[in-house]
Amino acid sequence: MSDLFVKQSTPVAFFGRLGRHALRGLEQVGDATILGLSALSMLFVRPWQGKHFVLQLSALGVGSLVIIVITGAFTGMVLALQGYYTLAKFGSESLLGAGVGMSIIRELGPVLGAFMIIGRAGSSITAEIGIMRVTEQTDALEMMAINPMQRILLPRIIATTIAVPLLVSIFDVIGIGSGYIVGVELLGVNQGAYMAELIAKITMTDIYGGWVKAVVFGFMIGMICTYMGYRSEPTTEGVARATTQAVVVSSVGVLIVDYILTSFFL
């Protein structure tokens, strides 16, 4: 009788845990939204945070430039190499430029660029804010009548929102350029055909779509990483756990939002 009760209660317990996790996730989404909007509402409130915007933009944007250039270069080269041998089977090597350009501008540039920035800058944002909580620096700011959200969260959210589109644009240029080098210089694709198909097939809708994705990804990365750091437990284990969660949630969020935005720009 007891074994039968356990078997019957197992699905109930499973759905109960699932429901609790779902409610906890919705609660965190609401808390993150309120926290982020509260920080953004202080954008035009004095004292201005212009200095901190510039410092964060330099730390997050310039600091991620090298990894973006390397990733964009090898992404373009791999696309050109794989695309050439695929198109050669159909006698359409001239379409290589269009294939590389559209793949990078519409999808790979924003998504891979966002992933690199999450790993390089997003994790550092969460860890830095979490360490501020461990060392009670946020409490010290409040004691000095300085709003931590205005001083700590807002500059980082704005910096990621601005830095990600700029870095993605660099990613696109480097990726298309490296694809040109591999396709034209190494594989022998006609230079005129490569550039003509690239210019003919890439439209402003494709470029706008990539920029919109980059802006949304940057804003989302800033919101998630600052929230995870600000709400982390003030312990070393809590900061480590929050940093891991920030990277995972941001990466999954990029993929989900990418699908949603792609459906609008098709």
N, C-alpha and C positions, 0 to 999 in steps of 0.2 A: 504494500500500500504506500509506504514511504517512498519507494523507488518510483512508483507511478506519479506521485505528487511532484517529485523532483523533475521528472521528465516533462510534466505538464507546465511546471513553473519556469523551466529554462527559457522558452521563447518569450515569456512575459518579462523575465529579468533582462533578456537581450534588448527587447524593444524599450524597456524602461531606461537602460543605460544609454541607448541610442537617443531617446528623447531628451535625457538630461544633457548629453553632449550637444545636441542641437540647440537647446535653450541656452546653454552656456555660450555657444558660439554666437547666437543672436545677441545675447547680452554684451559680449565683447565688441561686436560690430557696432551696436548702438553707443557703447562707451567710447569707442575710437572715433566715431562720427562726431559726437558731442565735444570730445577733447580737441579734435582737429579744427572744427568750426570755431570753437572758443579761441584757439590760437590764431586762426585766420582773421577773426574779428578785430584783432589788435594790430592789423597791418598798418593802419593809418593813425594809430594812437601813439602819442608821444610818451617817452622819448623814442625817436626813430632808431631803427635797428640796421641802418644802412651799412655800417662798418662790419657788423656781424654777418650780413648777407654776403658781402664781398669775401670775407674770410672763409665762410662755408662754401661759397661757389668755387673759390680757389682750391680748397681742400678736397671737395667732392668731385669737381669737374676736371681741374688740371691734374689732380692725383690719379684720375681714372683714364687719362688720355693715352698712356702707353699701352695699357691692356686693350683699349678699344682699337687702336691702330693695328696691333698684332692680330687681334681676332678678326677685324675686318679684312686685313690683307689675306690671311689664310682661308677665310670663308670665300672670298672672291676667287682665289686660285683653285680651291676644291670644286666650286660650282662650275668654273670654266672647264676644268679637266673632266669632270663627270658629264657635264652637259655636252661637251664636244663629242665624246664617244657615243652618247645616246642619240644625238642628232645626226651623227654620221651614218647611222644605220638607216636613216630615212632620207639621206641626201639633203639635209637642211642645216648644214653647218653655218650658213649665213644668219640664222636666227639666234646664234649663240649670244650676241650682245643683248638682244631683247630678253632672252631667258635669264641671263645673269642680272640684268638691271631690274627687271620686275621682281625677281625673287628677293633681291636684297632690299629694294626700296619698300616693297609692300609688306614683307614678312620678316626676313632674316635680320635686317638692320634693326628695326625696333625691338624684336624679341630677344635676339642674342645680345644686343647692346644693353637692354634692360637686365638680362641675366648677369652680364659682367659687372654692371653697376651695383646690382644687389650684392654680389659676392665681394666686391671691392669697397663700396661706399656704404651700402645699406647695413651690412653687418657692423661696420665701424660706428655708424650712427647709434645703433641699438646698444652696443657695448659701451660707448662713451657716455650716453645718457644714464645707462644702468650703473656705471661706476660713479657718476655724479650722485646718484641716490645712495649708493653704498657709503660714500664718503661724506654724505649729508651736505653736499654743495647746494642742492636745490633748497634745502631748509635754510641755509645761510643766505641765499638770495632773497627768500621771503622775509628773513629778519632785517635785511637791508632795504625792504620795501620795493624789491624788484620782482616783477612777475616772471616766474620760471618759464611759463608757456611762451611769453613774449620774447624772452631772451634766448631760450634754448630750443623750443620746438619750432617756432615760426621761421627763423632763418634757415633751418634745415629743410623744412617743407618747401619753402620758396626756392631754395638753392637746387634741390633735386628736380623741381618742376622746370627750372630754366636749364639746368645742366644736361638732363637726359636728351631733350631734342637737339641740342648743339652737338653732343657726342654722337648721337645717332646719325646726324648729317655727315659728320666726319667719317663714321663707319661706312656710310653709303658711298661716299666719294672714294675712300681707300679700297673698298670691296670692288667697285666697278673698275677702278684703275688697275688693280691687280688681276682682275679677270681679263682685262684687255691685254695685259702683258703676256699672260699665259696663252690666251686664245690666238692673238695675232702674232706675237713674237716667237712663241715656242711651238704652237700647233699649226701655224700657217693659215689661219682664217684671214680672208680678205679684209683689209683695214676699212675700206669704204663700206663694205657690206655690214661689218660689225657695227660701225657708228651709225649708218643709215637706219638699220633695224632698231637700234637702241633708241634713237631720236623719234622714230616713227611710232613705236609701240608704247613708249612711256608717255603717259598723259598727266596733266596737272591733277587729276583725281587721284592717281596713284601716289603722287608726291604729297598731296594734302592728307591722304589717308595715312601715310607713314608718319607725317608730322603730328597728326591728331593722336595716333597711337602713342607716340613718344611722349607727348605732353601728359596724356592720361596715365601712362606708366610711371612717369616721373613723380606726378602728384601722388599716385597710389603708393609708390615706394616710400616717399617721404612720410605719408600718413601712417603707414603700417610700422615702419622701423622706429619712428619717434614714439608711437604709442606703445610698442613692445618694450622699449627702453624705459619710458616714463612710468609704466605700470608694472615693471619687473620687481620681483622680490629683492629687497636690499641686502642680498647675500651674494657671494661669489657664484654659488650654484644657481641662484635665481637669474643672475646676469647671463651666465652661460646658456641656461635654458631659454631665456628670452631671445638671445641672439640667434640660436638655432631655429626657434619658432618664427622669428622675423624673416629669415632667409627662406624657409619652407613656404610660409604663407604668402610672401611676396612673389615667389616663383610660380606657385600655383595660381595666384591671382592674376599674374601677367598672362598665363595661358588661357584662363577663363575669359578675361576681358578682351584678349586678342581675338578669340572666336566671336565674341559679341560684336566687336567693332568691325571685324572683317565682313560679317553678314550685312552690315549697313553700307559698306563701300563696294560691294560686288555689283 
